[in-house]
Amino acid sequence: IIELPFSAYSTFAIEEKFGFNKTTLKVFITDKVKSVILSIIIGAPFLFSILLFFEHTGRNAWWICWLVSTLFIIAVQFIVPTWILPLFNKFTPLESGELSRTVKAYADSIHFSVSNIFVMDGSRRSTKSNAFFTGFGKNRRIVLFDTLVNNHSINELLAILAHEMGHYKKRHLLKNMVAGILQAGAIFFLMSVIIHEKALFEAFFMENMSVYAGLIFFGLLYSPIDLILSVLMQISSRRDEFEADRFAVQTGDHAPHLINALKKLSVSNLSNLTPHPFHVFLNYSHPPVLDRISRLKSFSGTSP
């Protein structure tokens, strides 16, 4: 028996079993080929540059790498929505109609450009529904899966869009980007310390200090730190979700419609309604559905 990679097994076994999978083998292989090509074009030069700096710039390497990674992180925010995502999915501007008019009226009330709302052909790969916000400035996009548009009422879609606009208005993406940049700086600084720590190499009976061996040691030692940072990022992300929900409620009568949308999404996506709190603490970027519904019911009509 040939064992499939986990991603393939997840798509064609687990997702298929529960009726989510719509991905053909051709689409799956094409996606993998595109991902590998992008990794070579974008990832390989970036990794090569980092290794080059650590090998030839000594103790100045960490801040040079931090500067390069900061520029890379900022550039990605503009490149991904415009160039990368369209390689995998088709994005169509929200069509004129009742939904568009309703959304425009709400968007005008909170001073948000409605021209950056797109519908994505998510049904090409899965029956699951979702929405997300990405990019900055003219490149920012709110994206609705076509499965979401097809399965929800106009009021429910407006409530979901209000939540996504809340992420923009509350500057959650900017906050996350700044946090990512600071985290990158800390990583490179710790990496430079470990790479130049002679005692660490001696502990592994290595006579010569090597950048590449130092990176392996760093990977081993950084794992527990990464777990702690990951938990903190998850806590921050869950707080952002509550804040975006509050924004949606406080800028319009969206609470009942957002609650209905969350209920539908939990059914169509087979969400776990009662995950263990510790599992949520470690792994959930979004609060459990029942927690969000409870919080939505409690939000008052104070200013956003």
VEXSE-992684 format. One record per residue (C-alpha): residue number from 1; x, y, z; residue in three letters. Coordinates in nm, 2 decimals, always signed. Each point is the difference from the previous one (the first is absolute). Last residue first. Layout:
    i      xx      yy      zz   aa
  NUM       X       Y       Z  ala
...
***
This chain:
    i      xx      yy      zz   aa
  304   -1.73   +5.10   +1.87  pro
  303   -0.24   +0.22   +0.19  ser
  302   -0.22   -0.17   +0.26  thr
  301   -0.29   -0.22   -0.12  gly
  300   +0.06   -0.28   +0.25  ser
  299   +0.16   -0.34   -0.07  phe
  298   -0.15   -0.28   +0.21  ser
  297   -0.17   -0.20   -0.27  lys
  296   +0.31   +0.02   -0.22  leu
  295   +0.21   -0.14   +0.29  arg
  294   -0.23   -0.31   +0.04  ser
  293   +0.01   -0.05   -0.38  ile
  292   +0.38   +0.03   -0.01  arg
  291   +0.04   -0.25   +0.29  asp
  290   -0.24   -0.24   -0.17  leu
  289   +0.21   +0.02   -0.32  val
  288   +0.33   -0.08   +0.17  pro
  287   +0.24   +0.30   +0.00  pro
  286   +0.22   +0.03   -0.31  his
  285   +0.37   -0.05   -0.02  ser
  284   -0.04   -0.33   +0.19  tyr
  283   +0.30   -0.21   +0.07  asn
  282   +0.14   +0.01   +0.36  leu
  281   -0.28   +0.18   +0.19  phe
  280   -0.27   -0.17   -0.21  val
  279   +0.15   -0.34   +0.09  his
  278   +0.01   +0.10   +0.36  phe
  277   -0.37   +0.10   -0.01  pro
  276   -0.10   -0.34   -0.15  his
  275   -0.21   +0.05   -0.31  pro
  274   -0.38   +0.04   +0.04  thr
  273   -0.15   +0.10   -0.33  leu
  272   +0.24   -0.19   -0.22  asn
  271   -0.07   +0.14   -0.35  ser
  270   -0.15   -0.22   -0.27  leu
  269   +0.07   +0.26   -0.27  asn
  268   -0.36   +0.02   -0.12  ser
  267   -0.14   -0.02   +0.36  val
  266   +0.24   +0.24   +0.16  ser
  265   -0.04   +0.24   -0.30  leu
  264   -0.38   +0.00   +0.04  lys
  263   +0.02   +0.08   +0.37  lys
  262   +0.26   +0.27   -0.06  leu
  261   -0.22   +0.16   -0.27  ala
  260   -0.30   -0.01   +0.24  asn
  259   +0.21   +0.17   +0.27  ile
  258   +0.12   +0.26   -0.25  leu
  257   -0.36   +0.07   -0.10  his
  256   -0.12   +0.04   +0.36  pro
  255   +0.30   +0.23   +0.08  ala
  254   +0.00   +0.21   -0.31  his
  253   -0.22   +0.30   +0.10  asp
  252   +0.27   +0.25   -0.11  gly
  251   +0.33   +0.16   +0.09  thr
  250   +0.01   -0.14   +0.36  gln
  249   -0.07   -0.36   -0.09  val
  248   +0.25   -0.02   -0.28  ala
  247   +0.27   +0.17   +0.22  phe
  246   -0.07   -0.24   +0.28  arg
  245   +0.05   -0.30   -0.23  asp
  244   +0.33   +0.16   -0.12  ala
  243   +0.10   +0.03   +0.37  glu
  242   -0.09   -0.36   +0.07  phe
  241   +0.21   -0.11   -0.29  glu
  240   +0.29   +0.22   +0.10  asp
  239   +0.00   -0.16   +0.35  arg
  238   +0.02   -0.34   -0.16  arg
  237   +0.30   +0.11   -0.20  ser
  236   +0.18   +0.14   +0.30  ser
  235   -0.05   -0.32   +0.19  ile
  234   +0.12   -0.20   -0.30  gln
  233   +0.31   +0.23   -0.02  met
  232   +0.08   -0.06   +0.36  leu
  231   -0.03   -0.38   -0.04  val
  230   +0.23   +0.02   -0.31  ser
  229   +0.25   +0.20   +0.20  leu
  228   +0.01   -0.27   +0.27  ile
  227   +0.03   -0.28   -0.25  leu
  226   +0.27   +0.19   -0.19  asp
  225   +0.20   +0.03   +0.32  ile
  224   -0.03   -0.37   +0.06  pro
  223   +0.13   -0.07   -0.36  ser
  222   +0.28   +0.25   +0.00  tyr
  221   +0.26   -0.24   +0.15  leu
  220   -0.03   -0.26   -0.27  leu
  219   -0.02   +0.25   -0.29  gly
  218   +0.29   +0.19   +0.14  phe
  217   +0.22   -0.31   +0.02  phe
  216   -0.08   -0.07   -0.37  ile
  215   +0.08   +0.36   -0.09  leu
  214   +0.33   -0.03   +0.19  gly
  213   +0.08   -0.31   -0.21  ala
  212   -0.05   +0.21   -0.31  tyr
  211   +0.20   +0.30   +0.13  val
  210   +0.29   -0.23   +0.09  ser
  209   +0.24   +0.01   +0.29  met
  208   +0.28   -0.25   -0.03  asn
  207   +0.10   -0.25   +0.27  glu
  206   -0.35   -0.15   +0.05  met
  205   -0.04   -0.22   +0.30  phe
  204   -0.37   +0.08   +0.04  phe
  203   +0.06   +0.18   +0.33  ala
  202   +0.30   +0.17   -0.17  glu
  201   -0.24   +0.15   -0.26  phe
  200   -0.21   +0.15   +0.28  leu
  199   +0.30   +0.13   +0.18  ala
  198   +0.12   +0.20   -0.30  lys
  197   -0.32   +0.21   -0.01  glu
  196   +0.03   +0.19   -0.33  his
  195   -0.30   -0.17   -0.17  ile
  194   -0.20   +0.02   +0.32  ile
  193   +0.03   +0.37   +0.04  val
  192   -0.06   +0.07   -0.37  ser
  191   -0.32   -0.22   +0.01  met
  190   -0.12   +0.18   +0.31  leu
  189   +0.03   +0.33   -0.19  phe
  188   -0.16   -0.14   -0.31  phe
  187   -0.30   -0.14   +0.19  ile
  186   -0.05   +0.33   +0.20  ala
  185   +0.00   +0.20   -0.32  gly
  184   -0.24   -0.24   -0.17  ala
  183   -0.24   +0.03   +0.30  gln
  182   +0.01   +0.38   -0.03  leu
  181   -0.09   -0.03   -0.37  ile
  180   -0.28   -0.24   +0.07  gly
  179   -0.14   +0.22   +0.27  ala
  178   +0.01   +0.29   -0.24  val
  177   -0.19   -0.21   -0.26  met
  176   -0.25   -0.11   +0.26  asn
  175   -0.07   +0.36   +0.11  lys
  174   -0.04   +0.11   -0.37  leu
  173   -0.24   -0.29   -0.07  leu
  172   -0.20   +0.08   +0.32  his
  171   -0.04   +0.37   -0.09  arg
  170   -0.33   +0.04   +0.18  lys
  169   -0.16   +0.14   -0.31  lys
  168   +0.14   -0.29   -0.21  tyr
  167   -0.11   -0.28   +0.23  his
  166   -0.33   +0.18   +0.03  gly
  165   -0.04   -0.02   -0.37  met
  164   +0.01   -0.38   +0.03  glu
  163   -0.27   +0.01   +0.27  his
  162   -0.22   +0.23   -0.21  ala
  161   +0.05   -0.23   -0.29  leu
  160   -0.13   -0.29   +0.21  ile
  159   -0.30   +0.21   +0.11  ala
  158   -0.07   +0.10   -0.36  leu
  157   +0.02   -0.36   -0.11  leu
  156   -0.26   -0.09   +0.27  glu
  155   -0.23   +0.29   -0.11  asn
  154   +0.03   -0.11   -0.36  ile
  153   -0.09   -0.36   +0.09  ser
  152   +0.26   -0.27   +0.01  his
  151   +0.06   -0.32   -0.20  asn
  150   +0.10   +0.12   -0.35  asn
  149   +0.22   +0.29   +0.12  val
  148   +0.19   -0.22   +0.25  leu
  147   +0.05   -0.27   -0.27  thr
  146   +0.14   +0.27   -0.22  asp
  145   +0.26   +0.07   +0.26  phe
  144   +0.01   +0.36   +0.11  leu
  143   +0.32   +0.20   -0.03  val
  142   +0.07   +0.34   +0.16  ile
  141   +0.29   +0.15   -0.18  arg
  140   +0.28   +0.25   +0.06  arg
  139   +0.22   +0.08   -0.29  asn
  138   -0.09   +0.37   -0.02  lys
  137   +0.12   +0.04   +0.36  gly
  136   +0.09   -0.32   +0.17  phe
  135   -0.04   -0.38   -0.06  gly
  134   -0.24   -0.27   +0.12  thr
  133   -0.34   -0.04   +0.16  phe
  132   -0.18   -0.34   +0.02  phe
  131   -0.32   -0.18   -0.06  ala
  130   -0.10   -0.37   +0.03  asn
  129   -0.22   -0.28   -0.12  ser
  128   +0.08   -0.37   -0.04  lys
  127   -0.12   -0.18   -0.31  thr
  126   +0.35   -0.04   -0.11  ser
  125   +0.24   +0.03   -0.30  arg
  124   -0.18   +0.17   -0.28  arg
  123   -0.26   +0.12   +0.25  ser
  122   +0.25   +0.26   +0.12  gly
  121   -0.05   +0.20   -0.32  asp
  120   +0.07   +0.33   +0.17  met
  119   -0.23   +0.30   +0.02  val
  118   +0.16   +0.34   +0.04  phe
  117   -0.04   +0.32   +0.20  ile
  116   +0.25   +0.27   -0.07  asn
  115   -0.23   +0.24   -0.18  ser
  114   -0.20   +0.04   +0.33  val
  113   +0.24   +0.27   +0.12  ser
  112   -0.06   +0.04   +0.38  phe
  111   -0.12   +0.33   +0.15  his
  110   -0.21   -0.16   +0.28  ile
  109   -0.34   +0.12   -0.13  ser
  108   +0.12   -0.04   -0.36  asp
  107   +0.07   -0.36   +0.07  ala
  106   -0.35   -0.05   +0.13  tyr
  105   -0.16   +0.15   -0.31  ala
  104   +0.24   -0.18   -0.23  lys
  103   -0.08   -0.34   +0.17  val
  102   -0.37   +0.05   -0.06  thr
  101   +0.05   +0.11   -0.36  arg
  100   +0.24   -0.29   -0.07  ser
   99   -0.24   -0.26   +0.16  leu
   98   -0.30   +0.14   -0.19  glu
   97   +0.19   -0.01   -0.33  gly
   96   +0.32   +0.09   -0.17  ser
   95   +0.26   -0.28   +0.01  glu
   94   +0.27   -0.03   +0.27  leu
   93   +0.33   +0.01   -0.19  pro
   92   +0.11   -0.34   -0.12  thr
   91   +0.30   -0.19   +0.13  phe
   90   +0.10   -0.32   -0.17  lys
   89   +0.22   -0.23   +0.21  asn
   88   +0.35   -0.15   +0.01  phe
   87   +0.21   +0.24   -0.21  leu
   86   -0.24   +0.29   +0.11  pro
   85   +0.13   -0.04   +0.36  leu
   84   +0.37   +0.07   -0.10  ile
   83   -0.01   +0.31   -0.21  trp
   82   -0.24   +0.27   +0.14  thr
   81   -0.09   -0.12   +0.34  pro
   80   +0.35   -0.16   +0.07  val
   79   +0.22   +0.28   -0.14  ile
   78   -0.11   +0.29   +0.22  phe
   77   +0.02   -0.17   +0.34  gln
   76   +0.30   -0.19   -0.12  val
   75   +0.20   +0.32   -0.05  ala
   74   -0.04   +0.09   +0.37  ile
   73   +0.12   -0.34   +0.12  ile
   72   +0.30   +0.01   -0.25  phe
   71   +0.10   +0.35   +0.11  leu
   70   -0.01   -0.12   +0.36  thr
   69   +0.19   -0.31   -0.09  ser
   68   +0.28   +0.20   -0.16  val
   67   +0.02   +0.24   +0.30  leu
   66   +0.00   -0.30   +0.25  trp
   65   +0.27   -0.17   -0.21  cys
   64   +0.22   +0.31   +0.03  ile
   63   -0.09   +0.02   +0.37  trp
   62   +0.11   -0.36   +0.06  trp
   61   +0.30   -0.01   -0.22  ala
   60   +0.19   +0.28   +0.18  asn
   59   +0.17   -0.27   +0.22  arg
   58   +0.18   -0.14   -0.30  gly
   57   -0.08   +0.13   -0.35  thr
   56   +0.12   -0.29   -0.21  his
   55   -0.18   -0.32   +0.10  glu
   54   -0.30   +0.15   +0.17  phe
   53   -0.05   +0.23   -0.30  phe
   52   +0.03   -0.28   -0.25  leu
   51   -0.24   -0.22   +0.19  leu
   50   -0.26   +0.27   +0.00  ile
   49   +0.05   +0.08   -0.36  ser
   48   -0.03   -0.37   -0.10  phe
   47   -0.33   -0.02   +0.19  leu
   46   -0.14   +0.30   -0.18  phe
   45   +0.12   -0.12   -0.34  pro
   44   -0.16   -0.34   +0.07  ala
   43   -0.34   +0.12   +0.13  gly
   42   -0.10   +0.22   -0.29  ile
   41   +0.07   -0.18   -0.33  ile
   40   +0.06   -0.35   +0.14  ile
   39   -0.29   +0.02   +0.24  ser
   38   -0.22   +0.14   -0.27  leu
   37   +0.09   -0.29   -0.23  ile
   36   -0.07   -0.25   +0.28  val
   35   -0.34   +0.16   +0.07  ser
   34   -0.09   +0.00   -0.37  lys
   33   +0.08   -0.37   -0.03  val
   32   -0.20   -0.08   +0.31  lys
   31   -0.30   +0.19   -0.13  asp
   30   +0.02   -0.17   -0.34  thr
   29   +0.01   -0.34   +0.17  ile
   28   -0.31   +0.08   +0.20  phe
   27   -0.19   +0.15   -0.29  val
   26   +0.07   -0.30   -0.22  lys
   25   -0.09   -0.25   +0.28  leu
   24   -0.34   +0.18   +0.02  thr
   23   -0.08   +0.20   +0.31  thr
   22   -0.37   +0.00   +0.10  lys
   21   +0.06   -0.14   +0.35  asn
   20   -0.24   +0.09   +0.28  phe
   19   -0.22   -0.31   +0.02  gly
   18   +0.12   -0.13   +0.34  phe
   17   +0.19   -0.30   -0.14  lys
   16   +0.14   +0.21   -0.29  glu
   15   +0.16   +0.25   +0.24  glu
   14   +0.16   -0.28   +0.20  ile
   13   +0.11   -0.21   -0.30  ala
   12   +0.07   +0.20   -0.31  phe
   11   +0.09   +0.34   +0.16  thr
   10   +0.15   -0.12   +0.33  ser
    9   +0.19   -0.28   -0.17  tyr
    8   +0.14   +0.23   -0.26  ala
    7   +0.11   +0.25   +0.27  ser
    6   +0.14   -0.28   +0.21  phe
    5   +0.21   -0.14   -0.29  pro
    4   -0.15   -0.32   -0.14  leu
    3   +0.13   -0.34   +0.11  glu
    2   +0.04   -0.25   -0.29  ile
    1   -0.14   -0.34   +0.09  ile
***
